[in-house]
Amino acid sequence: MEKISLYLVATPIGNRGDLSPRAVEILSSVDFIAAEDTRTSGILLTSFGIHKPMISYHDHNRRAHGEKILARLQAGETCALVSDAGMPAVSDPGEDLVAECLDAGLRVSTIPGPCAFVTALAMSGLPTRRFAFEGFLPTGKKDRRQLLDSLKTDPRTLLFYEAPHRLLDTLTEFSSVFGSDRRISCVREITKIYEECRRSTLGEAVEYFTETVPRGEFVLVLEGYAPSVSEALDEEQILALWREKSAEGMGKSAAAKAIAKEFSLSKQEVYDLIKDL
């Protein structure tokens, strides 16, 4: 089998005990380690008795250092890529390095492990079957608002990263765009001592964090868009069905009951729709 050149190694997002034995084995066996911050990763590696040559790889040097890393891999060396926390190459400049390695015919493998947004999603209490990870919002006000507006009617659960000093502003903007009744889970300090998952509406979240200073890094898990009864239904279809059943001699109560069952409504909702139409 072709030799693996680059390993993507997930590192703890808070609790060092989450670094897997296989991750320790790989980090100890590669020729060098590429890290988002060599100082942060150096502390983690030293605590596990791992001492390997390191090279920094982050947003500001991804091009220059990416070329150096790629050249070393093509020369036969092996490298482990790590981020400060979680899975590298996801919302991370490592995605460029992975693409460059694959384009060069080098084999890339992953050592799975902690991932903040997946962990937050699992503990959020919101739907998990379909979701979209957006990471950090754009810093520009116009770009940020355009993104949020594009997500306004997205039915998937939405996930964002946010720093504590920007949390209240972000929640306030969410409430303005998505509505104060939209549900959200504000998850912080995952796997750490003060881990917390606060479930509420956006309006309630704004009220809470207006009075309470946010602490720790947050993952915001936002409920997807769900149309109201009037938005979800084709009113003309309801009216046509009502007329059809009336023409068949079905009484109002029986017709309302049949339509309610077909569209997952209450009889009163059917009566109200017909009255409005």
C-alpha positions as YAML, in Angstrom:
chain: A
units: angstrom
residues:
- id: 1
  name: MET
  ca: [0.00, 0.00, 0.00]
- id: 2
  name: GLU
  ca: [1.14, 3.54, -0.76]
- id: 3
  name: LYS
  ca: [2.88, 5.28, 2.12]
- id: 4
  name: ILE
  ca: [0.90, 7.91, 4.02]
- id: 5
  name: SER
  ca: [2.58, 11.31, 3.79]
- id: 6
  name: LEU
  ca: [0.24, 13.60, 5.73]
- id: 7
  name: TYR
  ca: [-1.78, 12.75, 8.83]
- id: 8
  name: LEU
  ca: [-4.61, 15.01, 10.00]
- id: 9
  name: VAL
  ca: [-4.61, 14.57, 13.76]
- id: 10
  name: ALA
  ca: [-7.52, 15.81, 15.87]
- id: 11
  name: THR
  ca: [-6.43, 17.34, 19.18]
- id: 12
  name: PRO
  ca: [-8.44, 18.00, 22.38]
- id: 13
  name: ILE
  ca: [-10.86, 20.93, 22.45]
- id: 14
  name: GLY
  ca: [-10.47, 21.29, 26.21]
- id: 15
  name: ASN
  ca: [-9.79, 18.04, 28.02]
- id: 16
  name: ARG
  ca: [-6.36, 16.55, 27.31]
- id: 17
  name: GLY
  ca: [-7.73, 13.11, 28.09]
- id: 18
  name: ASP
  ca: [-9.48, 13.20, 24.72]
- id: 19
  name: LEU
  ca: [-6.23, 12.79, 22.78]
- id: 20
  name: SER
  ca: [-6.50, 9.20, 21.57]
- id: 21
  name: PRO
  ca: [-3.74, 6.57, 21.98]
- id: 22
  name: ARG
  ca: [-3.59, 6.30, 18.17]
- id: 23
  name: ALA
  ca: [-3.08, 10.06, 17.89]
- id: 24
  name: VAL
  ca: [-0.20, 9.85, 20.37]
- id: 25
  name: GLU
  ca: [1.30, 6.98, 18.37]
- id: 26
  name: ILE
  ca: [1.15, 8.89, 15.08]
- id: 27
  name: LEU
  ca: [2.44, 12.15, 16.56]
- id: 28
  name: SER
  ca: [5.37, 10.22, 18.01]
- id: 29
  name: SER
  ca: [6.21, 8.47, 14.76]
- id: 30
  name: VAL
  ca: [6.09, 11.19, 12.07]
- id: 31
  name: ASP
  ca: [9.18, 13.08, 10.97]
- id: 32
  name: PHE
  ca: [7.75, 16.50, 11.82]
- id: 33
  name: ILE
  ca: [4.57, 18.25, 12.95]
- id: 34
  name: ALA
  ca: [2.84, 21.22, 11.31]
- id: 35
  name: ALA
  ca: [0.90, 23.25, 13.87]
- id: 36
  name: GLU
  ca: [-1.34, 26.31, 13.84]
- id: 37
  name: ASP
  ca: [0.54, 27.64, 16.89]
- id: 38
  name: THR
  ca: [3.74, 25.78, 17.75]
- id: 39
  name: ARG
  ca: [3.71, 27.12, 21.33]
- id: 40
  name: THR
  ca: [0.17, 25.91, 22.07]
- id: 41
  name: SER
  ca: [0.73, 22.53, 20.43]
- id: 42
  name: GLY
  ca: [4.18, 22.26, 22.00]
- id: 43
  name: ILE
  ca: [2.64, 22.34, 25.49]
- id: 44
  name: LEU
  ca: [0.22, 19.55, 24.57]
- id: 45
  name: LEU
  ca: [2.91, 17.41, 22.94]
- id: 46
  name: THR
  ca: [5.35, 17.82, 25.82]
- id: 47
  name: SER
  ca: [2.68, 16.67, 28.29]
- id: 48
  name: PHE
  ca: [2.55, 13.39, 26.36]
- id: 49
  name: GLY
  ca: [6.34, 13.08, 26.09]
- id: 50
  name: ILE
  ca: [6.33, 13.86, 22.36]
- id: 51
  name: HIS
  ca: [9.33, 15.80, 21.07]
- id: 52
  name: LYS
  ca: [9.35, 16.33, 17.32]
- id: 53
  name: PRO
  ca: [10.54, 19.10, 14.99]
- id: 54
  name: MET
  ca: [7.69, 21.56, 14.37]
- id: 55
  name: ILE
  ca: [6.78, 24.08, 11.69]
- id: 56
  name: SER
  ca: [4.05, 26.68, 11.97]
- id: 57
  name: TYR
  ca: [1.22, 26.58, 9.45]
- id: 58
  name: HIS
  ca: [-1.59, 29.12, 9.70]
- id: 59
  name: ASP
  ca: [-3.57, 31.71, 7.71]
- id: 60
  name: HIS
  ca: [-0.72, 34.17, 7.42]
- id: 61
  name: ASN
  ca: [1.97, 31.77, 6.15]
- id: 62
  name: ARG
  ca: [-0.06, 29.03, 4.49]
- id: 63
  name: ARG
  ca: [1.42, 29.71, 1.05]
- id: 64
  name: ALA
  ca: [5.13, 29.91, 1.96]
- id: 65
  name: HIS
  ca: [5.12, 27.21, 4.62]
- id: 66
  name: GLY
  ca: [2.72, 25.06, 2.60]
- id: 67
  name: GLU
  ca: [5.31, 24.90, -0.17]
- id: 68
  name: LYS
  ca: [8.01, 23.91, 2.34]
- id: 69
  name: ILE
  ca: [5.85, 21.18, 3.86]
- id: 70
  name: LEU
  ca: [4.86, 19.84, 0.45]
- id: 71
  name: ALA
  ca: [8.49, 19.72, -0.69]
- id: 72
  name: ARG
  ca: [9.48, 17.73, 2.40]
- id: 73
  name: LEU
  ca: [6.62, 15.29, 1.89]
- id: 74
  name: GLN
  ca: [7.57, 14.81, -1.74]
- id: 75
  name: ALA
  ca: [11.11, 14.07, -0.55]
- id: 76
  name: GLY
  ca: [9.75, 11.17, 1.51]
- id: 77
  name: GLU
  ca: [9.17, 12.65, 4.97]
- id: 78
  name: THR
  ca: [5.94, 12.23, 6.95]
- id: 79
  name: CYS
  ca: [4.03, 15.00, 8.70]
- id: 80
  name: ALA
  ca: [1.18, 15.33, 11.20]
- id: 81
  name: LEU
  ca: [-0.99, 18.42, 10.82]
- id: 82
  name: VAL
  ca: [-2.67, 19.73, 13.99]
- id: 83
  name: SER
  ca: [-4.73, 22.80, 14.86]
- id: 84
  name: ASP
  ca: [-4.89, 24.49, 18.26]
- id: 85
  name: ALA
  ca: [-7.98, 22.40, 19.05]
- id: 86
  name: GLY
  ca: [-10.19, 19.95, 17.19]
- id: 87
  name: MET
  ca: [-9.95, 18.58, 13.67]
- id: 88
  name: PRO
  ca: [-7.47, 20.33, 11.35]
- id: 89
  name: ALA
  ca: [-8.51, 21.25, 7.79]
- id: 90
  name: VAL
  ca: [-12.11, 21.98, 8.86]
- id: 91
  name: SER
  ca: [-12.71, 25.76, 8.92]
- id: 92
  name: ASP
  ca: [-8.92, 25.86, 8.93]
- id: 93
  name: PRO
  ca: [-6.12, 26.65, 6.42]
- id: 94
  name: GLY
  ca: [-5.19, 22.97, 6.48]
- id: 95
  name: GLU
  ca: [-7.77, 22.43, 3.74]
- id: 96
  name: ASP
  ca: [-5.32, 24.03, 1.30]
- id: 97
  name: LEU
  ca: [-2.49, 21.72, 2.33]
- id: 98
  name: VAL
  ca: [-4.71, 18.66, 1.98]
- id: 99
  name: ALA
  ca: [-5.74, 19.69, -1.54]
- id: 100
  name: GLU
  ca: [-2.11, 20.36, -2.53]
- id: 101
  name: CYS
  ca: [-1.00, 16.96, -1.24]
- id: 102
  name: LEU
  ca: [-3.76, 15.13, -3.08]
- id: 103
  name: ASP
  ca: [-3.05, 17.08, -6.27]
- id: 104
  name: ALA
  ca: [0.59, 16.02, -5.95]
- id: 105
  name: GLY
  ca: [-0.40, 12.35, -5.65]
- id: 106
  name: LEU
  ca: [0.48, 12.09, -1.95]
- id: 107
  name: ARG
  ca: [-1.62, 10.00, 0.40]
- id: 108
  name: VAL
  ca: [-3.48, 11.76, 3.23]
- id: 109
  name: SER
  ca: [-5.05, 10.03, 6.23]
- id: 110
  name: THR
  ca: [-7.04, 11.18, 9.24]
- id: 111
  name: ILE
  ca: [-6.78, 10.35, 12.92]
- id: 112
  name: PRO
  ca: [-10.32, 11.20, 14.07]
- id: 113
  name: GLY
  ca: [-11.12, 12.80, 17.38]
- id: 114
  name: PRO
  ca: [-12.68, 15.89, 19.01]
- id: 115
  name: CYS
  ca: [-14.60, 18.42, 16.93]
- id: 116
  name: ALA
  ca: [-16.32, 21.33, 18.68]
- id: 117
  name: PHE
  ca: [-19.27, 21.90, 16.36]
- id: 118
  name: VAL
  ca: [-20.19, 18.22, 16.04]
- id: 119
  name: THR
  ca: [-20.02, 17.82, 19.82]
- id: 120
  name: ALA
  ca: [-22.16, 20.93, 20.34]
- id: 121
  name: LEU
  ca: [-24.72, 19.72, 17.80]
- id: 122
  name: ALA
  ca: [-25.04, 16.38, 19.56]
- id: 123
  name: MET
  ca: [-25.71, 17.99, 22.93]
- id: 124
  name: SER
  ca: [-27.87, 20.87, 21.66]
- id: 125
  name: GLY
  ca: [-31.25, 19.15, 21.78]
- id: 126
  name: LEU
  ca: [-32.01, 20.50, 18.31]
- id: 127
  name: PRO
  ca: [-32.51, 18.42, 15.13]
- id: 128
  name: THR
  ca: [-29.28, 16.74, 14.01]
- id: 129
  name: ARG
  ca: [-30.25, 14.93, 10.79]
- id: 130
  name: ARG
  ca: [-29.53, 17.92, 8.53]
- id: 131
  name: PHE
  ca: [-27.24, 20.76, 9.51]
- id: 132
  name: ALA
  ca: [-24.90, 23.39, 8.08]
- id: 133
  name: PHE
  ca: [-21.66, 24.51, 9.70]
- id: 134
  name: GLU
  ca: [-20.87, 28.19, 9.04]
- id: 135
  name: GLY
  ca: [-17.91, 28.66, 11.41]
- id: 136
  name: PHE
  ca: [-17.11, 32.28, 12.31]
- id: 137
  name: LEU
  ca: [-19.25, 34.95, 10.70]
- id: 138
  name: PRO
  ca: [-17.64, 37.46, 8.32]
- id: 139
  name: THR
  ca: [-16.26, 40.51, 10.13]
- id: 140
  name: GLY
  ca: [-17.64, 43.00, 7.62]
- id: 141
  name: LYS
  ca: [-21.13, 44.16, 8.57]
- id: 142
  name: LYS
  ca: [-22.44, 44.03, 4.98]
- id: 143
  name: ASP
  ca: [-20.99, 40.55, 4.26]
- id: 144
  name: ARG
  ca: [-22.28, 39.24, 7.57]
- id: 145
  name: ARG
  ca: [-25.79, 40.51, 6.96]
- id: 146
  name: GLN
  ca: [-25.84, 39.09, 3.43]
- id: 147
  name: LEU
  ca: [-24.86, 35.68, 4.78]
- id: 148
  name: LEU
  ca: [-27.48, 35.74, 7.53]
- id: 149
  name: ASP
  ca: [-30.18, 36.87, 5.10]
- id: 150
  name: SER
  ca: [-29.28, 33.94, 2.82]
- id: 151
  name: LEU
  ca: [-29.79, 31.56, 5.75]
- id: 152
  name: LYS
  ca: [-33.07, 33.05, 6.94]
- id: 153
  name: THR
  ca: [-35.24, 30.32, 5.40]
- id: 154
  name: ASP
  ca: [-32.70, 27.49, 5.55]
- id: 155
  name: PRO
  ca: [-34.48, 24.50, 7.17]
- id: 156
  name: ARG
  ca: [-31.24, 22.93, 8.43]
- id: 157
  name: THR
  ca: [-29.86, 23.39, 11.93]
- id: 158
  name: LEU
  ca: [-27.17, 26.08, 11.68]
- id: 159
  name: LEU
  ca: [-23.88, 26.12, 13.60]
- id: 160
  name: PHE
  ca: [-21.59, 29.07, 14.25]
- id: 161
  name: TYR
  ca: [-18.46, 29.76, 16.28]
- id: 162
  name: GLU
  ca: [-18.33, 32.95, 18.33]
- id: 163
  name: ALA
  ca: [-16.01, 34.66, 20.79]
- id: 164
  name: PRO
  ca: [-17.44, 35.85, 24.13]
- id: 165
  name: HIS
  ca: [-16.85, 39.56, 23.51]
- id: 166
  name: ARG
  ca: [-18.94, 39.43, 20.30]
- id: 167
  name: LEU
  ca: [-21.64, 37.07, 21.55]
- id: 168
  name: LEU
  ca: [-24.31, 39.59, 22.57]
- id: 169
  name: ASP
  ca: [-24.01, 41.57, 19.33]
- id: 170
  name: THR
  ca: [-24.28, 38.36, 17.31]
- id: 171
  name: LEU
  ca: [-27.31, 37.10, 19.23]
- id: 172
  name: THR
  ca: [-28.98, 40.49, 18.84]
- id: 173
  name: GLU
  ca: [-28.39, 40.39, 15.08]
- id: 174
  name: PHE
  ca: [-29.64, 36.79, 14.94]
- id: 175
  name: SER
  ca: [-32.83, 37.85, 16.72]
- id: 176
  name: SER
  ca: [-33.34, 40.66, 14.21]
- id: 177
  name: VAL
  ca: [-32.81, 38.41, 11.18]
- id: 178
  name: PHE
  ca: [-34.28, 35.08, 12.30]
- id: 179
  name: GLY
  ca: [-36.89, 36.27, 14.78]
- id: 180
  name: SER
  ca: [-36.82, 36.32, 18.57]
- id: 181
  name: ASP
  ca: [-38.81, 33.06, 18.83]
- id: 182
  name: ARG
  ca: [-36.24, 30.94, 16.93]
- id: 183
  name: ARG
  ca: [-34.68, 28.35, 19.27]
- id: 184
  name: ILE
  ca: [-30.95, 28.34, 19.98]
- id: 185
  name: SER
  ca: [-28.50, 26.38, 22.10]
- id: 186
  name: CYS
  ca: [-25.49, 28.37, 23.28]
- id: 187
  name: VAL
  ca: [-22.80, 25.79, 24.04]
- id: 188
  name: ARG
  ca: [-19.56, 26.84, 25.73]
- id: 189
  name: GLU
  ca: [-16.41, 25.44, 27.30]
- id: 190
  name: ILE
  ca: [-16.98, 22.00, 25.76]
- id: 191
  name: THR
  ca: [-15.25, 19.19, 27.73]
- id: 192
  name: LYS
  ca: [-13.96, 21.74, 30.29]
- id: 193
  name: ILE
  ca: [-14.95, 22.30, 33.92]
- id: 194
  name: TYR
  ca: [-17.59, 24.94, 33.14]
- id: 195
  name: GLU
  ca: [-19.14, 23.19, 30.15]
- id: 196
  name: GLU
  ca: [-22.65, 24.48, 29.57]
- id: 197
  name: CYS
  ca: [-25.45, 24.12, 27.05]
- id: 198
  name: ARG
  ca: [-28.02, 26.89, 27.46]
- id: 199
  name: ARG
  ca: [-31.22, 26.26, 25.48]
- id: 200
  name: SER
  ca: [-33.66, 29.11, 24.88]
- id: 201
  name: THR
  ca: [-35.21, 31.30, 22.24]
- id: 202
  name: LEU
  ca: [-33.08, 34.00, 20.64]
- id: 203
  name: GLY
  ca: [-35.02, 36.65, 22.53]
- id: 204
  name: GLU
  ca: [-34.38, 34.92, 25.83]
- id: 205
  name: ALA
  ca: [-30.68, 34.46, 24.97]
- id: 206
  name: VAL
  ca: [-30.30, 38.19, 24.26]
- id: 207
  name: GLU
  ca: [-31.99, 39.01, 27.56]
- id: 208
  name: TYR
  ca: [-29.81, 36.57, 29.51]
- id: 209
  name: PHE
  ca: [-26.47, 37.67, 28.06]
- id: 210
  name: THR
  ca: [-27.41, 41.34, 28.47]
- id: 211
  name: GLU
  ca: [-27.34, 40.70, 32.20]
- id: 212
  name: THR
  ca: [-24.66, 37.96, 32.29]
- id: 213
  name: VAL
  ca: [-21.09, 38.40, 31.03]
- id: 214
  name: PRO
  ca: [-20.31, 35.63, 28.47]
- id: 215
  name: ARG
  ca: [-17.24, 33.55, 29.30]
- id: 216
  name: GLY
  ca: [-15.44, 30.98, 27.16]
- id: 217
  name: GLU
  ca: [-15.61, 30.13, 23.47]
- id: 218
  name: PHE
  ca: [-19.11, 29.48, 22.14]
- id: 219
  name: VAL
  ca: [-20.70, 27.22, 19.56]
- id: 220
  name: LEU
  ca: [-24.12, 28.58, 18.61]
- id: 221
  name: VAL
  ca: [-26.57, 25.92, 17.44]
- id: 222
  name: LEU
  ca: [-29.54, 27.62, 15.78]
- id: 223
  name: GLU
  ca: [-32.83, 25.97, 14.90]
- id: 224
  name: GLY
  ca: [-33.58, 25.81, 11.20]
- id: 225
  name: TYR
  ca: [-36.45, 27.62, 9.54]
- id: 226
  name: ALA
  ca: [-39.90, 26.10, 9.93]
- id: 227
  name: PRO
  ca: [-42.76, 27.76, 8.01]
- id: 228
  name: SER
  ca: [-45.91, 28.73, 9.87]
- id: 229
  name: VAL
  ca: [-49.12, 26.87, 9.12]
- id: 230
  name: SER
  ca: [-50.28, 29.57, 6.70]
- id: 231
  name: GLU
  ca: [-46.91, 29.54, 4.90]
- id: 232
  name: ALA
  ca: [-46.68, 25.76, 4.71]
- id: 233
  name: LEU
  ca: [-50.09, 25.21, 3.16]
- id: 234
  name: ASP
  ca: [-51.35, 25.83, -0.31]
- id: 235
  name: GLU
  ca: [-54.50, 27.76, 0.61]
- id: 236
  name: GLU
  ca: [-56.09, 27.23, -2.78]
- id: 237
  name: GLN
  ca: [-55.56, 23.50, -2.38]
- id: 238
  name: ILE
  ca: [-57.29, 23.57, 1.00]
- id: 239
  name: LEU
  ca: [-60.22, 25.54, -0.39]
- id: 240
  name: ALA
  ca: [-60.55, 23.24, -3.40]
- id: 241
  name: LEU
  ca: [-60.56, 20.19, -1.14]
- id: 242
  name: TRP
  ca: [-63.20, 21.78, 1.10]
- id: 243
  name: ARG
  ca: [-65.44, 22.47, -1.90]
- id: 244
  name: GLU
  ca: [-64.89, 18.96, -3.22]
- id: 245
  name: LYS
  ca: [-65.90, 17.32, 0.03]
- id: 246
  name: SER
  ca: [-68.88, 19.66, 0.41]
- id: 247
  name: ALA
  ca: [-70.04, 18.74, -3.12]
- id: 248
  name: GLU
  ca: [-69.83, 15.09, -2.13]
- id: 249
  name: GLY
  ca: [-72.32, 15.82, 0.64]
- id: 250
  name: MET
  ca: [-69.82, 15.64, 3.49]
- id: 251
  name: GLY
  ca: [-70.78, 17.73, 6.52]
- id: 252
  name: LYS
  ca: [-68.62, 20.64, 7.70]
- id: 253
  name: SER
  ca: [-67.30, 18.79, 10.73]
- id: 254
  name: ALA
  ca: [-66.42, 15.64, 8.79]
- id: 255
  name: ALA
  ca: [-64.80, 17.66, 5.98]
- id: 256
  name: ALA
  ca: [-62.73, 19.68, 8.43]
- id: 257
  name: LYS
  ca: [-61.66, 16.50, 10.21]
- id: 258
  name: ALA
  ca: [-60.59, 14.83, 6.93]
- id: 259
  name: ILE
  ca: [-58.63, 17.87, 5.75]
- id: 260
  name: ALA
  ca: [-57.04, 18.34, 9.16]
- id: 261
  name: LYS
  ca: [-55.81, 14.74, 9.14]
- id: 262
  name: GLU
  ca: [-54.37, 15.05, 5.60]
- id: 263
  name: PHE
  ca: [-52.43, 18.25, 6.39]
- id: 264
  name: SER
  ca: [-51.55, 17.51, 10.04]
- id: 265
  name: LEU
  ca: [-53.76, 20.36, 11.31]
- id: 266
  name: SER
  ca: [-56.44, 20.73, 13.95]
- id: 267
  name: LYS
  ca: [-60.06, 21.07, 12.92]
- id: 268
  name: GLN
  ca: [-60.07, 24.63, 14.24]
- id: 269
  name: GLU
  ca: [-57.09, 25.56, 12.04]
- id: 270
  name: VAL
  ca: [-59.01, 24.26, 9.02]
- id: 271
  name: TYR
  ca: [-62.10, 26.24, 10.01]
- id: 272
  name: ASP
  ca: [-60.01, 29.39, 10.46]
- id: 273
  name: LEU
  ca: [-58.34, 28.99, 7.05]
- id: 274
  name: ILE
  ca: [-61.63, 28.44, 5.26]
- id: 275
  name: LYS
  ca: [-63.18, 31.42, 7.06]
- id: 276
  name: ASP
  ca: [-60.26, 33.65, 6.03]
- id: 277
  name: LEU
  ca: [-60.47, 32.46, 2.41]
...
